[in-house]
Amino acid sequence: MSKRGRRVIIETRNHADGLEERSYSEIFDRFTRLDEHRNAATGGNGIGLAILQSIVEKYRGKAAASSDGEQLSIKVELPA
C-alpha cells in the first residue's frame, strides 16, 4: 500500500503463466475467468473481482488489471 497525493494505492500480484502482456479490463466482468481450466469444481466462480470493482466504484476509486506475461497485477486507487 502506498499514497500518491490524495489517493491510496493498493496493488497485488499473482503468478499467472500464459497470460498476454496487456491490460485486462474484462477481468472485472462477472463470471470471467482468464484460465479456461478453472471452474466451480476446481476453484472460484468468477465473481470476486466484479465485487471488488463494485466496492471500489462506490468509494469513487479505480481498479485495473494488467499482466507482464508472468504475473497478473490488480491495482486499486481510492481517495484518501
C-alpha positions as semicolon CSV with decimal commas, in nm:
position;residue;x (nm);y (nm);z (nm)
1;M;0,000;0,000;0,000
2;S;0,124;0,348;-0,080
3;K;-0,009;0,700;-0,102
4;R;0,013;0,929;-0,405
5;G;-0,114;1,278;-0,336
6;R;-0,468;1,240;-0,208
7;R;-0,504;0,879;-0,327
8;V;-0,427;0,547;-0,160
9;I;-0,288;0,278;-0,389
10;I;-0,315;-0,094;-0,317
11;E;-0,151;-0,339;-0,557
12;T;-0,125;-0,715;-0,552
13;R;0,048;-0,952;-0,791
14;N;-0,007;-1,319;-0,856
15;H;0,198;-1,562;-1,063
16;A;-0,001;-1,648;-1,375
17;D;0,156;-1,844;-1,659
18;G;0,037;-1,799;-2,014
19;L;-0,114;-1,452;-1,991
20;E;-0,052;-1,198;-2,262
21;E;0,132;-0,880;-2,170
22;R;-0,159;-0,636;-2,173
23;S;-0,437;-0,468;-1,976
24;Y;-0,731;-0,683;-1,869
25;S;-1,041;-0,467;-1,825
26;E;-1,274;-0,763;-1,889
27;I;-1,145;-0,947;-1,581
28;F;-1,384;-0,737;-1,369
29;D;-1,690;-0,872;-1,556
30;R;-1,899;-1,124;-1,364
31;F;-1,817;-1,492;-1,420
32;T;-1,498;-1,413;-1,614
33;R;-1,202;-1,647;-1,577
34;L;-0,876;-1,591;-1,762
35;D;-0,775;-1,953;-1,707
36;E;-1,016;-2,170;-1,906
37;H;-0,923;-2,473;-1,693
38;R;-1,070;-2,317;-1,379
39;N;-1,434;-2,370;-1,297
40;A;-1,657;-2,400;-0,992
41;A;-1,534;-2,757;-0,937
42;T;-1,165;-2,658;-0,937
43;G;-1,199;-2,331;-0,750
44;G;-1,368;-1,998;-0,792
45;N;-1,679;-1,886;-0,972
46;G;-1,553;-1,566;-1,134
47;I;-1,734;-1,302;-0,928
48;G;-1,469;-1,190;-0,678
49;L;-1,317;-0,917;-0,894
50;A;-1,663;-0,800;-1,004
51;I;-1,748;-0,749;-0,636
52;L;-1,416;-0,568;-0,584
53;Q;-1,493;-0,337;-0,878
54;S;-1,837;-0,253;-0,736
55;I;-1,695;-0,165;-0,395
56;V;-1,413;0,043;-0,543
57;E;-1,653;0,237;-0,767
58;K;-1,886;0,303;-0,472
59;Y;-1,597;0,483;-0,299
60;R;-1,508;0,675;-0,619
61;G;-1,195;0,474;-0,686
62;K;-1,049;0,286;-0,979
63;A;-0,943;-0,075;-1,024
64;A;-0,723;-0,203;-1,306
65;A;-0,567;-0,535;-1,402
66;S;-0,260;-0,592;-1,616
67;S;-0,003;-0,858;-1,691
68;D;0,365;-0,856;-1,777
69;G;0,332;-1,209;-1,920
70;E;0,430;-1,380;-1,594
71;Q;0,227;-1,206;-1,325
72;L;-0,124;-1,069;-1,303
73;S;-0,137;-0,734;-1,125
74;I;-0,450;-0,588;-0,966
75;K;-0,420;-0,219;-0,874
76;V;-0,679;-0,026;-0,674
77;E;-0,675;0,352;-0,625
78;L;-0,902;0,511;-0,364
79;P;-0,944;0,867;-0,242
80;A;-0,758;0,916;0,088
